[in-house]
């Protein structure tokens, strides 16, 4: 038996032991029901968001004027780019989770992150965190490690989004939000990325979760090397998102003069504005408003066509999230059914 197979079997046995020791037979069933309820609520919220977008489409399309044409290959490429970016984001969280003291199969980690990410469409900004941490704990893993990995990955994504926006758009990157909101948002992301703040947040999370102090300690591997890799992966994520947004524009309106770099900057800045809007589930309305403003500044796009593109971007990104989750869950499920596969292989070290 190879060392990899032996380690996997040991992880499976430890996972079953830990789950059985902590909560007996009923706990996995309750965890499954809770995860199903969370996903159902998130998907309902996604459906409501999409139905609202589709309902507004005819009026906005009429305001967009002429020059619209559907190019299926471009639109399909845009969807693939966005879905791939989400899969990469999930892989980043999984790598950080393992570096911070947890163990989880890479495919399951991606599916868990994308599934919890759908919780952003529920009112309030805590459901993504609650869903992901709850899932990890239900599998017997350290919730504090899941929380720290989520904080690091989100801080990196938002920091790189701000940097990419400034690099491609200059000061216009923050035209979609007020100056104080932009300054406070950037400072908040930078503070969250600072190791002392991160350690304090994880210690607080460990106390709230009633976990041992040892599981709250951030691994020594959370150093410059890990930060550099995370930042590089975050840059790849935004390149994919930006390329997807550019393909979306080209798939609908061929004559708008927006290049790939400007498209990446517009989408990253709009995402950042939506994320910092605490009262907007999934950044709905705020992100679209930022896209309209930035397209007007960058490419002199009139409000009608810009609003239609913003709405199309919302439909595109939401469909990509659902598609990425379906693909990740299917791959994780197939891996778990293989001989020697272990569903939910999350254990404490």
BELURLIN-V343575 format. One record per residue. N is the residue number from 1. RES is the residue in one letter. SS is DSSP state (a for helix, b for strand, c for the rest). PSI is psi in whole degrees, 0 to 359 (NA if undefined). D_CENTER is the distance of its C-alpha to the mean C-alpha in Angstrom with 1 decimal. Layout:
# BELURLIN-V343575
n | res | ss | psi | d_center
N | RES | SS | PSI | D_CENTER
N | RES | SS | PSI | D_CENTER
This chain:
# BELURLIN-V343575
n | res | ss | psi | d_center
1 | X | c | 134 | 37.2
2 | X | c | 162 | 34.7
3 | X | a | 322 | 33.1
4 | X | a | 314 | 29.6
5 | X | a | 320 | 30.8
6 | X | a | 319 | 32.6
7 | X | a | 320 | 29.6
8 | X | a | 318 | 27.5
9 | X | a | 321 | 30.4
10 | X | a | 319 | 30.6
11 | X | a | 316 | 27.0
12 | X | a | 314 | 27.6
13 | X | a | 317 | 30.8
14 | X | a | 320 | 29.4
15 | X | a | 315 | 26.5
16 | X | a | 321 | 29.1
17 | X | a | 313 | 31.4
18 | X | a | 315 | 28.9
19 | X | a | 317 | 27.8
20 | X | a | 319 | 31.5
21 | X | a | 323 | 32.7
22 | X | a | 320 | 30.3
23 | X | a | 5 | 30.2
24 | X | a | 199 | 32.5
25 | X | a | 330 | 32.1
26 | X | a | 335 | 30.7
27 | X | a | 313 | 27.5
28 | X | a | 323 | 25.7
29 | X | a | 317 | 26.8
30 | X | a | 321 | 25.6
31 | X | a | 320 | 22.2
32 | X | a | 317 | 21.9
33 | X | a | 319 | 23.0
34 | X | a | 317 | 20.6
35 | X | a | 320 | 17.6
36 | X | a | 319 | 19.1
37 | X | a | 319 | 19.7
38 | X | a | 312 | 16.2
39 | X | a | 322 | 14.9
40 | X | a | 314 | 17.9
41 | X | a | 318 | 17.4
42 | X | a | 317 | 13.8
43 | X | a | 325 | 15.1
44 | X | a | 316 | 18.1
45 | X | a | 319 | 16.2
46 | X | a | 317 | 14.4
47 | X | a | 319 | 17.9
48 | X | a | 319 | 19.4
49 | X | a | 317 | 17.2
50 | X | a | 320 | 18.0
51 | X | a | 322 | 21.7
52 | X | a | 321 | 22.0
53 | X | a | 315 | 20.8
54 | X | a | 325 | 23.2
55 | X | a | 329 | 25.9
56 | X | a | 350 | 25.8
57 | X | a | 313 | 25.7
58 | X | a | 317 | 29.5
59 | X | a | 318 | 30.4
60 | X | a | 323 | 27.9
61 | X | a | 324 | 29.0
62 | X | a | 325 | 32.5
63 | X | a | 343 | 31.9
64 | X | a | 337 | 30.3
65 | X | c | 202 | 33.7
66 | X | c | 176 | 34.7
67 | X | c | 6 | 33.2
68 | X | b | 137 | 30.4
69 | X | c | 143 | 30.2
70 | X | c | 127 | 27.9
71 | X | c | 95 | 27.3
72 | X | a | 321 | 25.6
73 | X | a | 318 | 25.1
74 | X | a | 317 | 23.2
75 | X | a | 320 | 21.0
76 | X | a | 320 | 20.4
77 | X | a | 321 | 19.5
78 | X | a | 318 | 17.0
79 | X | a | 319 | 15.3
80 | X | a | 318 | 15.5
81 | X | a | 314 | 14.0
82 | X | a | 318 | 10.9
83 | X | a | 319 | 10.5
84 | X | a | 321 | 11.4
85 | X | a | 320 | 8.9
86 | X | a | 320 | 6.1
87 | X | a | 321 | 8.7
88 | X | a | 320 | 9.3
89 | X | a | 318 | 6.0
90 | X | a | 322 | 7.0
91 | X | a | 324 | 10.4
92 | X | a | 314 | 10.1
93 | X | a | 317 | 9.2
94 | X | a | 318 | 12.1
95 | X | a | 319 | 14.4
96 | X | a | 323 | 14.1
97 | X | a | 317 | 14.7
98 | X | a | 324 | 17.7
99 | X | a | 333 | 18.9
100 | X | c | 6 | 18.8
101 | X | c | 359 | 21.1
102 | X | b | 166 | 19.4
103 | X | b | 129 | 20.0
104 | X | c | 141 | 18.0
105 | X | c | 139 | 18.3
106 | X | a | 319 | 15.8
107 | X | a | 321 | 15.3
108 | X | a | 323 | 15.0
109 | X | a | 318 | 12.4
110 | X | a | 314 | 10.1
111 | X | a | 320 | 11.0
112 | X | a | 318 | 10.7
113 | X | a | 314 | 7.1
114 | X | a | 321 | 6.3
115 | X | a | 316 | 9.2
116 | X | a | 331 | 8.4
117 | X | a | 332 | 5.2
118 | X | a | 340 | 8.2
119 | X | a | 348 | 10.0
120 | X | a | 338 | 9.0
121 | X | a | 351 | 11.7
122 | X | c | 147 | 14.2
123 | X | c | 137 | 16.4
124 | X | c | 155 | 15.7
125 | X | c | 11 | 12.8
126 | X | c | 351 | 13.4
127 | X | a | 328 | 12.4
128 | X | a | 315 | 9.0
129 | X | a | 311 | 11.0
130 | X | a | 319 | 14.0
131 | X | a | 316 | 12.7
132 | X | a | 314 | 11.4
133 | X | a | 319 | 14.5
134 | X | a | 321 | 16.7
135 | X | a | 315 | 15.9
136 | X | a | 315 | 16.6
137 | X | a | 326 | 19.7
138 | X | a | 338 | 20.9
139 | X | c | 6 | 21.1
140 | X | c | 12 | 23.1
141 | X | c | 170 | 20.7
142 | X | c | 114 | 20.4
143 | X | a | 327 | 18.1
144 | X | a | 324 | 18.6
145 | X | a | 322 | 17.3
146 | X | a | 319 | 14.1
147 | X | a | 314 | 13.9
148 | X | a | 319 | 14.9
149 | X | a | 321 | 12.4
150 | X | a | 319 | 9.6
151 | X | a | 315 | 11.6
152 | X | a | 314 | 12.3
153 | X | a | 318 | 9.0
154 | X | a | 319 | 7.8
155 | X | a | 320 | 11.5
156 | X | a | 315 | 11.6
157 | X | a | 316 | 8.9
158 | X | a | 321 | 10.7
159 | X | a | 314 | 14.0
160 | X | a | 325 | 13.8
161 | X | a | 316 | 12.7
162 | X | a | 317 | 15.9
163 | X | a | 318 | 18.0
164 | X | a | 321 | 17.2
165 | X | a | 315 | 18.1
166 | X | a | 322 | 21.2
167 | X | a | 326 | 22.2
168 | X | a | 331 | 22.2
169 | X | a | 345 | 23.2
170 | X | a | 213 | 25.0
171 | X | a | 337 | 25.7
172 | X | a | 346 | 24.7
173 | X | a | 330 | 21.0
174 | X | a | 21 | 21.3
175 | X | c | 339 | 23.6
176 | X | c | 359 | 21.1
177 | X | c | 162 | 21.3
178 | X | c | 155 | 24.2
179 | X | a | 320 | 25.3
180 | X | a | 320 | 25.1
181 | X | a | 320 | 21.6
182 | X | a | 313 | 20.6
183 | X | a | 312 | 22.7
184 | X | a | 322 | 21.6
185 | X | a | 314 | 17.9
186 | X | a | 317 | 18.4
187 | X | a | 321 | 20.7
188 | X | a | 319 | 18.4
189 | X | a | 317 | 15.6
190 | X | a | 319 | 18.4
191 | X | a | 320 | 20.0
192 | X | a | 332 | 16.9
193 | X | a | 348 | 16.8
194 | X | c | 132 | 20.5
195 | X | a | 317 | 21.6
196 | X | a | 318 | 24.0
197 | X | a | 319 | 21.6
198 | X | a | 316 | 19.0
199 | X | a | 319 | 21.9
200 | X | a | 319 | 23.2
201 | X | a | 320 | 19.9
202 | X | a | 322 | 19.8
203 | X | a | 319 | 23.5
204 | X | a | 318 | 23.1
205 | X | a | 321 | 20.4
206 | X | a | 321 | 22.8
207 | X | a | 318 | 25.7
208 | X | a | 324 | 23.9
209 | X | a | 355 | 23.0
210 | X | c | 45 | 26.5
211 | X | c | 157 | 25.6
212 | X | c | 150 | 28.0
213 | X | a | 327 | 27.9
214 | X | a | 326 | 27.6
215 | X | a | 346 | 24.1
216 | X | a | 346 | 22.9
217 | X | c | 132 | 24.1
218 | X | c | 131 | 21.6
219 | X | c | 152 | 22.8
220 | X | c | 341 | 24.9
221 | X | c | 350 | 22.6
222 | X | c | 63 | 20.2
223 | X | c | 201 | 22.4
224 | X | a | 324 | 22.6
225 | X | a | 314 | 22.2
226 | X | a | 320 | 18.8
227 | X | a | 319 | 17.7
228 | X | a | 317 | 19.0
229 | X | a | 320 | 17.2
230 | X | a | 318 | 13.8
231 | X | a | 320 | 14.7
232 | X | a | 318 | 15.9
233 | X | a | 323 | 12.9
234 | X | a | 321 | 10.8
235 | X | a | 319 | 13.7
236 | X | a | 319 | 13.5
237 | X | a | 314 | 10.0
238 | X | a | 330 | 11.4
239 | X | a | 318 | 14.6
240 | X | a | 316 | 13.2
241 | X | a | 314 | 11.5
242 | X | a | 319 | 14.9
243 | X | a | 320 | 17.0
244 | X | a | 318 | 15.5
245 | X | a | 322 | 16.3
246 | X | a | 317 | 19.7
247 | X | a | 325 | 20.4
248 | X | a | 314 | 19.6
249 | X | a | 314 | 22.1
250 | X | a | 332 | 24.6
251 | X | a | 348 | 24.3
252 | X | a | 314 | 25.4
253 | X | b | 108 | 27.4
254 | X | c | 332 | 29.1
255 | X | c | 2 | 31.0
256 | X | c | 124 | 28.4
257 | X | c | 72 | 28.8
258 | X | c | 121 | 25.2
259 | X | c | 172 | 24.6
260 | X | a | 320 | 21.4
261 | X | a | 317 | 21.2
262 | X | a | 321 | 21.7
263 | X | a | 319 | 19.2
264 | X | a | 318 | 16.5
265 | X | a | 317 | 17.7
266 | X | a | 312 | 17.8
267 | X | a | 321 | 14.3
268 | X | a | 316 | 12.9
269 | X | a | 320 | 15.4
270 | X | a | 320 | 14.7
271 | X | a | 317 | 11.0
272 | X | a | 318 | 12.2
273 | X | a | 317 | 15.0
274 | X | a | 324 | 13.0
275 | X | a | 323 | 10.8
276 | X | a | 350 | 14.2
277 | X | c | 98 | 15.9
278 | X | c | 335 | 16.0
279 | X | c | 358 | 17.9
280 | X | c | 110 | 15.9
281 | X | a | 123 | 13.6
282 | X | a | 14 | 10.5
283 | X | a | 17 | 12.6
284 | X | c | 138 | 15.1
285 | X | c | 312 | 18.3
286 | X | a | 313 | 17.4
287 | X | a | 318 | 15.1
288 | X | a | 319 | 17.8
289 | X | a | 322 | 20.5
290 | X | a | 321 | 19.2
291 | X | a | 316 | 19.0
292 | X | a | 313 | 22.6
293 | X | a | 314 | 23.8
294 | X | a | 322 | 22.5
295 | X | a | 326 | 23.7
296 | X | a | 320 | 27.0
297 | X | a | 319 | 27.3
298 | X | a | 319 | 26.2
299 | X | a | 10 | 27.9
300 | X | c | 39 | 30.1
301 | X | c | 128 | 28.5
302 | X | c | 158 | 30.3
303 | X | a | 322 | 28.5
304 | X | a | 301 | 29.0
305 | X | a | 324 | 27.5
306 | X | a | 320 | 24.6
307 | X | a | 321 | 23.9
308 | X | a | 319 | 24.0
309 | X | a | 322 | 21.6
310 | X | a | 318 | 19.1
311 | X | a | 318 | 19.5
312 | X | a | 324 | 19.2
313 | X | a | 323 | 15.9
314 | X | a | 314 | 14.5
315 | X | a | 317 | 16.0
316 | X | a | 311 | 14.8
317 | X | a | 323 | 11.0
318 | X | a | 318 | 11.4
319 | X | a | 323 | 13.6
320 | X | a | 321 | 11.3
321 | X | a | 315 | 8.6
322 | X | a | 317 | 11.8
323 | X | a | 318 | 13.3
324 | X | a | 319 | 10.7
325 | X | a | 317 | 10.8
326 | X | a | 316 | 14.5
327 | X | a | 316 | 15.0
328 | X | a | 318 | 13.3
329 | X | a | 321 | 15.2
330 | X | a | 316 | 18.3
331 | X | a | 316 | 18.3
332 | X | a | 321 | 17.8
333 | X | a | 319 | 20.5
334 | X | a | 321 | 22.9
335 | X | a | 324 | 22.6
336 | X | a | 333 | 23.4
337 | X | a | 349 | 26.5
338 | X | c | 156 | 27.9
339 | X | c | 126 | 31.0
340 | X | c | 354 | 29.9
341 | X | c | 155 | 26.3
342 | X | c | 99 | 24.9
343 | X | c | 137 | 22.4
344 | X | c | 39 | 20.6
345 | X | c | 78 | 21.9
346 | X | c | 118 | 20.7
347 | X | b | 158 | 23.5
348 | X | b | 147 | 24.5
349 | X | c | NA | 26.1
